[in-house]
Amino acid sequence: MASATYPFTAVVGMDDMRLGLLLNAISPSIGGVLVRGEKGTAKSTMVRGVAALMPAVDVVGGCRFSCAPDAPDPACPDGPHESGAGGTRPARMVELPVGASEDRLVGALDIERALSEGVKAFEPGLLADAHRGVLYVDEVNLLHDHLVDLLLDAAAMGASYVEREGVSVRHSARFLLVGTMNPEEGELRPQLLDRFGLTVEVAASRETEERVEVVRRRLAYDEDPAAFAAKWSAEEETLRERIAAARALLPDVRLGDGALRRIAAVCAGFEVDGMRADIVTARTATALAAWAGRTDVTAEDVRQAALLSLPHRRRRAPFDAPGLDEDKLDEILRQFEDDEPEPEPDPEPEGPQDGPGDGGPGDDGSGGGEPPQGADGPGAPDVPAQRESQENTPAQQESSVPEAQGGQGGQERPSEGGDAPAVAAADPFRTRKLDVPGLGEGADGRRSRARTAHGRTTGARRPRGALSKLHLAATVQAAAPHQRARGRSGPGLVVRRDDLREAVREGREGNLVLFVVDASGSMAARKRMGAVKGAVLSLLLDAYQRRDKIGMITFRGAGAEVALPPTSSVDVGAARLERLPTGGRTPLAAGLLQAHEVLRVERLRDPSRRPLLVVVTDGRATGGPEPLARAARAARLLAGEGTASVVVDCEAGPVRLGLAGELGRELRGPVVTLDELRADSVSALVRTVRNTSSRRAA
């Protein structure tokens, strides 16, 4: 027997997420909610809870697409349906796993039956299952981009379209879309962020008493789920009735010209692109009024709606966290103050508000689950304030760090007082495209050539498992020579399983870009280190745009350290780069060996993602016996494993030793200077990478 769902009203804190879910339950046209935050914060628990609060739906009996009896979809694949005949079932909550395929999401056509029997056999996917319910996508930022596109298109249009090889199916797909993500694992593209109606930030409470209550309620639920749910049944029913009342009131809510002008001014003031923000904010403000039991939208409704609908849409730099400057928001709204009296404040939400709540089971998908936790206290939505433009690091007294004199074994004097202070990065610039030679099969991205499920068709092959993309011409060519043997003498074609061919497609993949950055004394001159950081920041921005994973290793002093383990969160890499200290000797070999170990582990974790090693150094090596010889051996170790490498030469000054060039030859990769890294100054960089790889292969 399944355990009772953890009650929505038993989870306290998490006020922004609670409100975002309730508003979408009242008005699904808002477009769903994206929840950003750390793991173990009751995200999936609250989604299950709100699904249990949604009214039951009337459905046509036997319809796999959940058509409503009073208004069946005339284009339903299971139709046509007669009006009025049907039953009732609870609203569903459907979960989309990260590893789901396109067929699982939108449904699959039985191409074999379509070819051999001439029937359009269609198996519904998760979008059909979620119709008139809740579709929950955990870790939505880890889904392939094309799946997110399909998902959000269906949510925006209220329908799913499946078209393959001349067979077309359309069915209704209207659902409350909830996506969750941990920002440290990578961001969604701005175009995809914009498709979510609302966004909220969640975090575990840091208050001792709230955390104690979290554990207390969790243990009570684990001991007897049914009894725990029964204890909260009255509050659940009250909230269910309030949602139904708000839904009924929603068509009567009036959005006056004054509220529309406020919405337009706020969206224009925060420079959001397009008109979706205005429309979503208007729908959210209307739902807020209905939730409060009012038929007029107030200025406070507009303010609260903006805090939910605009943070992920405002124009910002790639590494800026979403957020909204509340002072600026209030300043815009004050321009529309009038003499009309404001209505009474909204009543407090019904239900217990006397303590922190607990998350429900299985929030991490492990079955037992971590005890999710509430957010910090009730109140207005806690949206992070807009990050102001970064100030330049105050000028500080320069430390004189002489360059290493000579080549192998040259000595450096560390600056007096230890490490040099952190240096601000110079302005980023557009870099030349670096890619990994050859053809991979990694995760979808925009950097290197790869065999993918989407892209241009380059050939055909026999299916490996279930048939995905039919290559019609190749199938016909395979079947044609056997028609006489199969008894076919007239028009038509007899196609058998062995004749089927699937398309081989070529697209782009994302790579693991591993930066190895020299932070030693030989690089510590403030002007030069600022330029180096600006170059690495530019490469990080390029990795963000190309959907790569990134990692960062720094070497200085006595050894090397992993400043950032491989991750999809390039904004974390940018933050680590800004705080990077400098000074000390130059253990180049240690940095390369550390890179070798990181890549070894990553190959075990994700063998399909190909690495690109970017070494940012002037090539000097000091400390220990024969430092340059040891660095050369480490470079040959990486080259021997076929690691694609690029050396960014940071050497400056009138006397140059050319050690970075020697390192590039040992790594069998191209060497570019900081100036040559800029996109408008080099035309043959990618060709150099590929030619170098070809020579290595030969």
For each residue, the residues with C-beta under 8 A, 3 or more apart:
1:
2:
3: 225 226 361
4: 225 226 228 229
5: 48 49 52 229 360
6: 10 11 45 48 49 221 225 228 229 358 359 360 361
7: 10 11 49 228 229 232 233 235 236
8: 11 18 46 49 50 52 53 236 239
9: 49 232 235 236 239 351 352
10: 6 7 217 221 228 232 235 357 358
11: 6 7 8 14 18 42 45 46 49 357 358 359 360 372 374
12: 210 213 352 353 355 356 357 374 378
13: 205 210 356 357 373 374 375 376 377 378
14: 11 17 18 41 42 46 202 357 374 375
15: 18 19 375 378 379 381 382
16: 19 20 200 201 202 308 375 381 382 383
17: 14 20 21 33 35 43 46 200 202 375
18: 8 11 14 15 21 22 46
19: 15 16 22 23 200 308 381
20: 16 17 23 24 33 35 198 199 200 308
21: 17 18 24 25 33 46 47 50 176 178
22: 18 19 25 26 50 243 291
23: 19 20 26 27 30 198 284 287 288 291 308
24: 20 21 27 28 30 31 32 33 176 177 178 197 198
25: 21 22 28 50 53 54 176 243
26: 22 23 243 246 247 250 287 290 291
27: 23 24 30 247 250 283 284 286 287 290
28: 24 25 174 175 176
29: 283
30: 23 24 27 33 197 198 280 283 284 287
31: 24 155 156 177 195 196 197 198 280
32: 24 155 176 177 178 179 196 197 198
33: 17 20 21 24 30 177 178 179 196 197 198 199 200
34: 140 178 179 180 181 188 193 196 198 199 200 312
35: 17 20 43 178 179 180 181 199 200 202
36: 180 181 182 183 199 200 201 202 322
37: 41 43 180 182 201 202 203
38: 41 182 202 203 204
39: 182 363 364 370
40: 204 359 363 364 370 371 372 373
41: 14 37 38 202 203 204 359 363 372 373 375
42: 11 14 45 46 202 357 358 359 360 363 372 373 374
43: 17 35 37 46 47 138 180 202 363 372
44: 47 48 95 136 138 180 360 362 363
45: 6 11 42 48 49 359 360 361 363 372
46: 8 11 14 17 18 21 42 43 49 50 359
47: 21 43 44 50 51 93 134 136 178
48: 5 6 44 45 51 52 93 360
49: 5 6 7 8 9 11 45 46 52 53 360
50: 8 21 22 25 46 47 53 54 134 176
51: 47 48 54 91 92 93 133 134 176
52: 5 8 48 49 90 236
53: 8 25 49 50 236 239 240 243
54: 25 50 51 91 133 134 176 243
55: 91 240 243 244 247
56: 88 89 90 91
57: 66 68 88 89 90 91 132 133
58: 68 69 70 86 87 88
59: 63 66 67 68 69 86 87 88 89 132
60: 63 66 67 68 69 72 81 85 86
61: 85 86 87
62: 78
63: 59 60 66 67 72 76 78 79 81
64: 77 78 124 128
65: 73 76 77 78 124 128 131 171 172
66: 57 59 60 63 128 131 132 133
67: 59 60 63 72 73 76 78 79 81 172
68: 57 58 59 60 71 72 86 132
69: 58 59 60 72 81 83 84 85 86
70: 58 83 84
71: 68 83
72: 60 63 67 68 69 76 79 80 81 82 83
73: 65 67 76 79 81 171 172
74: 79 80
75: 79 170 171
76: 63 65 67 72 73 79 80 81 171 172
77: 64 65 122 124 169 170 171
78: 62 63 64 65 67 81
79: 63 67 72 73 74 75 76
80: 72 74 76
81: 60 63 67 69 72 73 76 78 85
82: 72 85
83: 69 70 71 72
84: 69 70
85: 60 61 69 81 82
86: 58 59 60 61 68 69
87: 58 59 61
88: 56 57 58 59
89: 56 57 59 92
90: 52 56 57
91: 51 54 55 56 57 132 133 134
92: 51 89 129 130 132 133 134
93: 47 48 51 133 134 136
94: 126 129 130 133 134 135 136 175
95: 44 136 137 138
96: 100 105 126 135 136 137 138 143 151
97: 100 138
98: 138 139 142 143
99:
100: 96 97 104 105 126 143 147
101: 104 105
102: 105 106 146 147 150 453
103: 106 107 108 125 466 468
104: 100 101 108 125 126
105: 96 100 101 102 125 126 127 147 150 151
106: 102 103 125 127 150 154 160 162
107: 103 122 123 124 125 127 128 160 162 169
108: 103 104 122 123 125
109: 114 120 121 122 123 162 164 165 167 169
110: 113 114 121 122 123
111: 114 115 164 165 467 470 500
112: 115 116 467 497 500
113: 110 116 117 119 121
114: 109 110 111 117 118 119 120 121 165 167
115: 111 112 118 475 495 500
116: 112 113 495 496
117: 113 114
118: 114 115
119: 113 114
120: 109 114 167 169
121: 109 110 113 114
122: 77 107 108 109 110 162 169
123: 107 108 109 110
124: 64 65 77 107 127 128 129 171
125: 103 104 105 106 107 108 128 129 160
126: 94 96 100 104 105 129 130 135
127: 105 106 107 124 130 131 135 151 154 160 171 173 175
128: 64 65 66 107 124 125 131 160 171 173
129: 92 94 124 125 126 133
130: 92 94 126 127 133 134 135 173 175
131: 65 66 127 128 171 172 173 174 175
132: 57 59 66 68 91 92 174 175
133: 51 54 57 66 91 92 93 94 129 130 175 176
134: 47 50 51 54 91 92 93 94 130 175 176 178
135: 94 96 126 127 130 151 155 175 176 177 178
136: 44 47 93 94 95 96 178 179 180
137: 95 96 140 143 151 177 178 179 180
138: 43 44 95 96 97 98 180 365
139: 98 142 143 180 181 182 185
140: 34 137 143 148 179 180 181 188
141: 181 182 183 185 186 187 188 568
142: 98 139 181 185 186 568
143: 96 98 100 137 139 140 147 148 151
144: 147 148 443 444
145: 148 149 189 192 444 547
146: 102 149 150 444 453 454
147: 100 102 105 143 144 150 151
148: 140 143 144 145 151 152 188 192
149: 145 146 152 153 192
150: 102 105 106 146 147 153 154 160
151: 96 105 127 135 137 143 147 148 154 155 177
152: 148 149 155 156 177 192 195 196
153: 149 150 156 157
154: 106 127 150 151 157 158 159 160 173
155: 31 32 135 151 152 158 173 175 177 195
156: 31 152 153 195
157: 153 154
158: 154 155 172 173 174
159: 154 170 171 172 173
160: 106 107 125 127 128 150 154 170 171 173
161: 168 169 170
162: 106 107 109 122 168 169 170
163: 167 168 169
164: 109 111 167 469 470
165: 109 111 114 470 472
166:
167: 109 114 120 163 164
168: 161 162 163
169: 77 107 109 120 122 161 162 163
170: 75 77 159 160 161 162
171: 65 73 75 76 77 124 127 128 131 159 160
172: 65 67 73 76 131 158 159
173: 127 128 130 131 154 155 158 159 160
174: 28 131 132 158
175: 28 94 127 130 131 132 133 134 135 155
176: 21 24 25 28 32 50 51 54 133 134 135
177: 24 31 32 33 135 137 151 152 155 196
178: 21 24 32 33 34 35 47 134 135 136 137
179: 32 33 34 35 136 137 140 196
180: 34 35 36 37 43 44 136 137 138 139 140
181: 34 35 36 139 140 141 142 185 188
182: 36 37 38 39 139 141 185
183: 36 141 186 187 321 569 571
184: 567 569 572
185: 139 141 142 181 182 567 568 569
186: 141 142 183 549 567 568 569 570
187: 141 183 193 544 569 571
188: 34 140 141 148 181 192 193
189: 145 192 193
190: 193 194
191: 194 195
192: 145 148 149 152 188 189 195 196
193: 34 187 188 189 190 196 199 312 313 322
194: 190 191 273 274 276 277 312 313
195: 31 152 155 156 191 192 276
196: 31 32 33 34 152 177 179 192 193 199 312
197: 24 30 31 32 33 280 283 284 309
198: 20 23 24 30 31 32 33 34 280 284 308 309
199: 20 33 34 35 36 193 196 308 309 311 312 322
200: 16 17 19 20 33 34 35 36 308 381 383
201: 16 36 37 322 382 383 384
202: 14 16 17 35 36 37 38 41 42 43 375
203: 37 38 41 375 376
204: 38 40 41 211 373 374 375
205: 13 210 211 214 356 373 374 375 376 377
206: 376
207: 210 211 356 376 377
208: 211 212
209: 212 213 355 356
210: 12 13 205 207 213 214 355 356 373 374 376 377
211: 204 205 207 208 214 215 356 373
212: 208 209 215 216
213: 12 209 210 216 217 355 356 357 358
214: 205 210 211 217 218 356 357 358 359 371 372 373 374
215: 211 212 218 219 358 371
216: 212 213 219 220 358
217: 10 213 214 220 221 228 357 358
218: 214 215 221 222 358 359 371
219: 215 216 222 223
220: 216 217 223 224 228
221: 6 10 217 218 224 225 228 358 360 361
222: 218 219 225 361
223: 219 220 228
224: 220 221 227 228
225: 3 4 6 221 222 228 229
226: 3 4 229 230
227: 224 230 231
228: 4 6 7 10 217 220 221 223 224 225 231 232
229: 4 5 6 7 225 226 232 233 236
230: 226 227 233
231: 227 228
232: 7 9 10 228 229 235 236
233: 7 229 230 236 237
234: 237 238
235: 7 9 10 232 238 239 350 351 352
236: 7 8 9 52 53 229 232 233 239 240
237: 233 234 240 241
238: 234 235 241 242 350 351
239: 8 9 53 235 236 242 243 350 351
240: 53 55 236 237 243 244
241: 237 238 244 245
242: 238 239 245 246 291 350
243: 22 25 26 53 54 55 239 240 246 247
244: 55 240 241 247 248
245: 241 242 248 249 293
246: 26 242 243 249 250 287 290 291 293
247: 26 27 55 243 244 250 290
248: 244 245 251
249: 245 246 252 253 290 293 295
250: 26 27 246 247 253 286 287 290
251: 248
252: 249 295
253: 249 250 286 289 290 294 295 296 297
254: 295 296 297
255: 259 260 282 285 286 297
256: 259 260 296 297
257: 260 261
258: 261 262 336 338
259: 255 256 262 263 282 285 297 298 299 301 302
260: 255 256 257 263 264 282
261: 257 258 264 265 336
262: 258 259 265 266 299 302 332 333 336
263: 259 260 266 267 278 281 282 285 302 305 306
264: 260 261 267 268 278
265: 261 262 268 269 332 333 335 336
266: 262 263 269 270 281 302 306 310 329 332 333
267: 263 264 270 272 277 278 281 306 310
268: 264 265 271
269: 265 266 328 329 332
270: 266 267 310 313 314 315 324 328 329
271: 268 314 315
272: 267 277 310 313 314 315
273: 194 313 315
274: 194 277
275: 278 279
276: 194 195 279 280 313
277: 194 267 272 274 280 281 309 310 313
278: 263 264 267 275 281 282
279: 275 276 282 283
280: 30 31 197 198 276 277 283 284 309
281: 263 266 267 277 278 284 285 302 305 306 309 310
282: 255 259 260 263 278 279 285 286 305
283: 27 29 30 197 279 280 286 287
284: 23 27 30 197 198 280 281 287 288 305 308 309
285: 255 259 263 281 282 288 289 297 301 302 304 305
286: 27 250 253 255 282 283 289 290 297 301
287: 23 26 27 30 246 250 283 284 290 291
288: 23 284 285 291 292 297 301 304 305
289: 253 285 286 292 294 295 296 297 298 301
290: 26 27 246 247 249 250 253 286 287 293 294
291: 22 23 26 242 246 287 288
292: 288 289 301 346 347
293: 245 246 249 290 347
294: 253 289 290 297 298 343
295: 249 252 253 254 289
296: 253 254 256 289 343
297: 253 254 255 256 259 285 286 288 289 294 301 302
298: 259 289 294 301 302 342 343
299: 259 262 302 303 333 336 337 342
300: 303 304 342
301: 259 285 286 288 289 292 297 298 304 305
302: 259 262 263 266 281 285 297 298 299 305 306 333
303: 299 300 306 307 329 330 333
304: 285 288 300 301 307 308 380 381
305: 263 281 282 284 285 288 301 302 308 309
306: 263 266 267 281 302 303 309 310 324 329
307: 303 304 310 311 324 326 329 380 381 383
308: 16 19 20 23 198 199 200 284 304 305 311 381 383
309: 197 198 199 277 280 281 284 305 306 313
310: 266 267 270 272 277 281 306 307 313 314 324
311: 199 307 308 314 322 323 324 383 384
312: 34 193 194 196 199 322
313: 193 194 270 272 273 276 277 309 310
314: 270 271 272 310 311 322 324 386
315: 270 271 272 273
316: 320 322 386 387
317: 320
318: 541 544 545 570 571
319: 540 541 544 570 571 574 575
320: 316 317 323 387 571
321: 183 384 387 571
322: 36 193 199 201 311 312 314 316 384
323: 311 320 383 384 385 386 387
324: 270 306 307 310 311 314 328 329 383 384 385 386
325: 328 329 385 386
326: 307 329 330 383 385
327: 330 331 385
328: 269 270 324 325 331 332 386
329: 266 269 270 303 306 307 324 325 326 332 333
330: 303 326 327 333 334
331: 327 328 334 335
332: 262 265 266 269 328 329 335
333: 262 265 266 299 302 303 329 330 336 337
334: 330 331 337
335: 265 331 332
336: 258 261 262 265 299 333
337: 299 333 334
338: 258
339:
340:
341:
342: 298 299 300
343: 294 296 298
344:
345:
346: 292
347: 292 293 350
348: 353
349: 353
350: 235 238 239 242 347
351: 9 235 238 239
352: 9 12 235 355
353: 12 348 349 378
354:
355: 12 209 210 213 352
356: 12 13 205 207 209 210 211 213 214 373 374
357: 10 11 12 13 14 42 213 214 217 374
358: 6 10 11 42 213 214 215 216 217 218 221 371 372 373 374
359: 6 11 40 41 42 45 46 214 218 363 369 370 371 372 373
360: 5 6 11 42 44 45 48 49 221 363 369 372
361: 3 6 45 221 222 367 368 369
362: 44 365 366 367 368 369
363: 39 40 41 42 43 44 45 359 360 369 370 372
364: 39 40 369 370
365: 138 362 369
366: 362 369
367: 361 362
368: 361 362
369: 359 360 361 362 363 364 365 366 372
370: 39 40 359 363 364
371: 40 214 215 218 358 359
372: 11 40 41 42 43 45 214 358 359 360 363 369
373: 13 40 41 42 204 205 210 211 214 356 358 359
374: 11 12 13 14 42 204 205 210 214 356 357 358
375: 13 14 15 16 17 41 202 203 204 205 382
376: 13 203 205 206 207 210 382
377: 13 205 207 210
378: 12 13 15 353
379: 15 382
380: 304 307
381: 15 16 19 200 304 307 308
382: 15 16 201 375 376 379
383: 16 200 201 307 308 311 323 324 326
384: 201 311 321 322 323 324 387
385: 323 324 325 326 327
386: 314 316 323 324 325 328
387: 316 320 321 323 384 390
388:
389:
390: 387 424
391:
392: 424
393: 396 421 422 423 424
394:
395:
396: 393 421
397:
398: 526
399: 415 416 417 420 524 583
400: 415
401: 412 413 414 415 420 521 522 524 525 583
402: 405 412 413
403: 412 522 620 653
404: 410 411 412 522 586 620 622
405: 402 410 411
406: 409 410 657
407: 410 628 657 659
408: 621 626 627 628 629
409: 406 622 626 627 628
410: 404 405 406 407 620 622
411: 404 405 622
412: 401 402 403 404 520 521 522 584 585 586 622
413: 401 402 521
414: 401 418 521 583 584 585
415: 399 400 401 418 419 420 521 524 583
416: 399
417: 399
418: 414 415 583
419: 415 581 582 583 584
420: 399 401 415 423 521 524 526 529 581 582 583
421: 393 396 581
422: 393 578 579 580 581 582
423: 393 420 526 529 530 533 582
424: 390 392 393 530 533 578
425: 428 530 533 534 536 537 577 578
426: 530 531 533 534 535
427: 534
428: 425 534 537 538 541
429: 534 535 538 678 679
430: 538 542 678 679 680
431: 434 535 538 539 542 677 678 679
432: 672 676 677 678 679 682 685 686
433: 447 542 679 685 686
434: 431 447 539 542 612 614 646 685 686 689
435: 447 448 449 511 612 686 689
436: 440 447 448 511 610 611 612 644
437: 448 644 689 690 693 694
438: 448 449 610 693
439: 449 450 451 506
440: 436 448 449 450 451 509 511 608 609 610
441: 450 451 452 509 608
442: 445 448 450 509 510 511 606 608 609 610
443: 144 509 510 547 608 609
444: 144 145 146 452 454 507 508 509 510 547
445: 442 448 508 509 510 511 546 547 548
446: 508 510 545 546 547
447: 433 434 435 436 508 509 510 511 546 547 548 612
448: 435 436 437 438 440 442 445 508 509 511 610 612
449: 435 438 439 440 506 508 509
450: 439 440 441 442 506 507 508 509
451: 439 440 441 504 505 506 507
452: 441 444 455 505 506 507 508 509
453: 102 146 468 469 505
454: 146 444 505 507
455: 452 505 506 507 508
456: 505 506 507
457: 471 503 504 505
458: 504 505 506
459: 503 504
460: 471 473 474 501 502 503 504
461: 464 501 502 504
462: 500 501 502
463: 466 467 468 500 501 502
464: 461
465:
466: 103 463
467: 111 112 463 470 500 502
468: 103 453 463 502
469: 164 453 502 503 505
470: 111 164 165 467 475 500 501 502 503
471: 457 460 474 475 501 502 503 504
472: 165 475 476
473: 460 476 477
474: 460 471 477 478 501 503
475: 115 470 471 472 478 479 495 499 500 501
476: 472 473 479 480 493
477: 473 474 480
478: 474 475 481 498 499 500 501
479: 475 476 482 483 493 494 495 496 499
480: 476 477 483 493
481: 478
482: 479 485 486 494 496 499
483: 479 480 486 488 489 493 494
484: 487 488 489
485: 482
486: 482 483 494 496
487: 484 494
488: 483 484 492 493 494
489: 483 484
490:
491:
492: 488
493: 476 479 480 483 488
494: 479 482 483 486 487 488
495: 115 116 475 479 499 500
496: 116 479 482 486 499
497: 112 500
498: 478
499: 475 478 479 482 495 496
500: 111 112 115 462 463 467 470 475 478 495 497
501: 460 461 462 463 470 471 474 475 478
502: 460 461 462 463 467 468 469 470 471
503: 457 459 460 469 470 471 474
504: 451 457 458 459 460 461 471
505: 451 452 453 454 455 456 457 458 469
506: 439 449 450 451 452 455 456 458
507: 444 450 451 452 454 455 456
508: 444 445 446 447 448 449 450 452 455
509: 440 441 442 443 444 445 447 448 449 450 452 609 610
510: 442 443 444 445 446 447 546 547 548 549 609
511: 435 436 440 442 445 447 448 546 548 549 609 610 611 612
512: 548 549 550 551 566 599 602 606 609 610 611 612
513: 539 543 548 549 550 551 611 612 614
514: 550 551 552 553 566 595 598 599 611 612 613 614
515: 536 539 540 550 551 552 553 573 614 616
516: 553 554 555 560 591 592 594 595 613 614 615 616 617
517: 532 536 552 553 554 555 563 577 580 616 617
518: 522 523 532 554 555 556 586 588 591 616 617 618 620 650
519: 523 524 529 554 555 556 580 581 582 583
520: 412 523 524 555 556 557 582 583 584 585 586 587 620 622
521: 401 412 413 414 415 420 524 556 582 583 584 585 586
522: 401 403 404 412 518 586 618 620 622
523: 518 519 520 528 529 532 582 586 617 618 650
524: 399 401 415 420 519 520 521 529 582 583
525: 401 528 529 652
526: 398 420 423 529 530
527: 530 531
528: 523 525 531 532 650 652
529: 420 423 519 523 524 525 526 532 533 582
530: 423 424 425 426 526 527 533 534
531: 426 527 528 534 535 650 674
532: 517 518 523 528 529 535 536 616 650 674
533: 423 424 425 426 529 530 536 537 577 578 580
534: 425 426 427 428 429 530 531 537 538
535: 426 429 431 531 532 538 539 616 648 650 674 677
536: 425 515 517 532 533 539 540 552 577 616
537: 425 428 533 534 540 541 574 577
538: 428 429 430 431 534 535 541 542 677
539: 431 434 513 515 535 536 542 543 614 677
540: 319 515 536 537 543 544 550 570 573 574 577
541: 318 319 428 537 538 544 545 570
542: 430 431 433 434 538 539 545 546
543: 513 539 540 546 548 550 570
544: 187 318 319 540 541 548 570 571
545: 318 446 541 542
546: 445 446 447 510 511 542 543
547: 145 443 444 445 446 447 510
548: 445 447 510 511 512 513 543 544 568 570
549: 186 510 511 512 513 566 567 568 609
550: 512 513 514 515 540 543 564 566 567 568 570 573
551: 512 513 514 515 562 564 565 566 567 598 602
552: 514 515 517 536 562 563 564 573 576 577
553: 514 515 516 517 560 561 562 563 591 594 595 598
554: 516 517 518 519 560 561 563 580 591
555: 516 517 518 519 520 559 560 561 586 587 588 590 591 594
556: 518 519 520 521 581 582 583 584 585 586 587
557: 520 583 584 585 587
558: 584 585 587 623
559: 555 587 590
560: 516 553 554 555 587 590 591 593 594
561: 553 554 555 594
562: 551 552 553 565 594 598
563: 517 552 553 554 576 580
564: 550 551 552 567 572 573 576
565: 551 562 598
566: 512 514 549 550 551 598 602
567: 184 185 186 549 550 551 564 572 573
568: 141 142 185 186 548 549 550
569: 183 184 185 186 187 572 573
570: 186 318 319 540 541 543 544 548 550 573 574
571: 183 187 318 319 320 321 544 574 575
572: 184 564 567 569 575 576
573: 515 540 550 552 564 567 569 570 576 577
574: 319 537 540 570 571 577 578
575: 319 571 572 578 579
576: 552 563 564 572 573 579 580
577: 425 517 533 536 537 540 552 573 574 580
578: 422 424 425 533 574 575
579: 422 575 576
580: 422 517 519 533 554 563 576 577
581: 419 420 421 422 519 556
582: 419 420 422 423 519 520 521 523 524 529 556
583: 399 401 414 415 418 419 420 519 520 521 524 556 557
584: 412 414 419 520 521 556 557 558
585: 412 414 520 521 556 557 558 622 623
586: 404 412 518 520 521 522 523 555 556 617 620 621 622 623 627
587: 520 555 556 557 558 559 560 590 591 621 622 623 624 627
588: 518 555 591 592 617 619 620 621 627 628 631 634 663
589: 592 593 621 624 627 630 631 633 634
590: 555 559 560 587 593 594
591: 516 518 553 554 555 560 587 588 594 595 615 617
592: 516 588 589 595 596 615 631 634 635 637 638
593: 560 589 590 596 597 634 637
594: 516 553 555 560 561 562 590 591 597 598
595: 514 516 553 591 592 598 599 613 615 638
596: 592 593 599 600 634 637 638 641
597: 593 594 600 601
598: 514 551 553 562 565 566 594 595 601 602
599: 512 514 595 596 602 603 611 613 638 641 643
600: 596 597 603 604
601: 597 598 604 605
602: 512 551 566 598 599 605 606 609 611
603: 599 600 606 607 611
604: 600 601 607
605: 601 602
606: 442 512 602 603 609
607: 603 604
608: 440 441 442 443
609: 440 442 443 509 510 511 512 549 602 606
610: 436 438 440 442 448 509 511 512 644
611: 436 511 512 513 514 599 602 603 643 644
612: 434 435 436 447 448 511 512 513 514 644 645 646
613: 514 516 595 599 638 643 644 645 646 667 669
614: 434 513 514 515 516 539 645 646 648
615: 516 591 592 595 645 646 647 648 663 667
616: 515 516 517 518 532 535 536 648 650
617: 516 517 518 523 586 588 591 620 647 648 649 650 660 663
618: 518 522 523 649 650 651 652 659 660
619: 588 647 649 651 657 658 659 660 661 662 663
620: 403 404 410 518 520 522 586 588 617 657 659
621: 408 586 587 588 589 627 628 630 631 659
622: 404 409 410 411 412 520 522 585 586 587 627
623: 558 585 586 587 627
624: 587 589 627 630
625: 630
626: 408 409 629 630
627: 408 409 586 587 588 589 621 622 623 624 630 631
628: 407 408 409 588 621 631 632 659
629: 408 626 632 633
630: 589 621 624 625 626 627 633 634
631: 588 589 592 621 627 628 634 635 663 666
632: 628 629 635 636 662 663 666
633: 589 629 630 636 637
634: 588 589 592 593 596 630 631 637 638
635: 592 631 632 638 639 663 666 667
636: 632 633 639 640 666
637: 592 593 596 633 634 640 641
638: 592 595 596 599 613 634 635 641 643 645 667
639: 635 636 642 643 645 666 667 668 669 696
640: 636 637
641: 596 599 637 638
642: 639 696
643: 599 611 613 638 639 667
644: 436 437 610 611 612 613 669 689 693
645: 612 613 614 615 638 639 664 667 668 669
646: 434 612 613 614 615 669 670 671 672 689
647: 615 617 619 660 661 663 664 667 669 670 671 672
648: 535 614 615 616 617 660 671 672 673 674 677
649: 617 618 619 660 661 664 671 672 673 674
650: 518 523 528 531 532 535 616 617 618 660 673 674
651: 618 619 656 657 658 659 660
652: 525 528 618 656
653: 403 656
654:
655:
656: 651 652 653
657: 406 407 619 620 651
658: 619 651 661 662
659: 407 618 619 620 621 628 651 662 663
660: 617 618 619 647 648 649 650 651 663 664 671
661: 619 647 649 658 664 665 671
662: 619 632 658 659 665 666
663: 588 615 617 619 631 632 635 647 659 660 666 667 671
664: 645 647 649 660 661 667 669 670 671
665: 661 662 668
666: 631 632 635 636 639 662 663
667: 613 615 635 638 639 643 645 647 663 664
668: 639 645 665 692 693 695 696
669: 613 639 644 645 646 647 664 689 692
670: 646 647 664 685 688 689 692
671: 646 647 648 649 660 661 663 664
672: 432 646 647 648 649 676 677 682 685
673: 648 649 650 676 677
674: 531 532 535 648 649 650 677
675: 678 681
676: 432 672 673 681 682 685
677: 431 432 535 538 539 648 672 673 674 681 682
678: 429 430 431 432 675 681 682
679: 429 430 431 432 433 682
680: 430
681: 675 676 677 678
682: 432 672 676 677 678 679 685
683:
684: 687 688
685: 432 433 434 670 672 676 682 688 689
686: 432 433 434 435 689 690
687: 684 690 691
688: 670 684 685 691 692
689: 434 435 437 644 646 669 670 685 686 692 693
690: 437 686 687 693 694
691: 687 688 694 695
692: 668 669 670 688 689 695 696
693: 437 438 644 668 689 690 696 697
694: 437 690 691 697 698
695: 668 691 692 698
696: 639 642 668 692 693
697: 693 694
698: 694 695
